[in-house]
């Protein structure tokens, strides 16, 4: 692959990452409201964006663990 192609693809990745970063920032700014969360007998308050991001991270972790478990069997 020539140096021009590497530079071009590096620039495309940077542009896409920048666009996704702006979208994520807008999403976070629009979801700053506080929400009450209840789990079993605990109740606490957190920002909506934190709840969404933590749910996403937990989902990725569970999927990764299940994939790792399946590859062993």
N, C-alpha and C positions, 0 to 999 in steps of 0.2 A: 504494500500500500504506500502510495507516495506521501510526502510530507504535506502537500496541499490537502489531500483527503483527510489526513489526521487532524489538521488544523480546522478544516471545515466541520468535521463531526464534533470536535471539541467545542466549537462555537455554537453548534446546534444544541448540544447538551446544556451549555451554559444558558442559552436563551430559554429552553424548555424548563430548566431548573428555576430560572428567574420568574417565569410566568407562574409556575406552580407555587413558588414562594409568595408571590403577590396574592394568589387565590387563597392560600392558607391564611395569610394575614387578614384578608377581608373576612374570611369565615370566622376567624377567632374574634375579630372586632364586633361582628354581628351576633356573636353567641356568648357575650360576657355576663349575661344575667345569672343571678344566683338561683339555684334550685335546691329543694330539700330532697334528700335521698334517705330511704329507709331500707335497711337490710336486717332481717330477722328482728332483733329488738334494739338495734342501733339506729339512730337518726342523726344525720349530719347535713351540713350545707356545703355546696361546692359550686364553682362556676360551671355553666353548661358545657363550655368548650373543653374543660378539663375532664368532665365525665365522658364526653364523646371520644376524646383522644385516648383516655385510659381504656375504654371499651375496645377501641381499635387495637391497641397494643396487646391487651389480654387475648383478643381474638387471634392475632398473629402468633402469639406464644402458644396458644392451644393448638392451632393448626400445625405449627412447627413441631410440637411435641408428638402429636398424632402421626405426622409424617415420619418422624424418627422412629416411633414405635412400630409402625407398619413395615419399615425397611428392615428392621431386625428380625421380623417373623417371616 
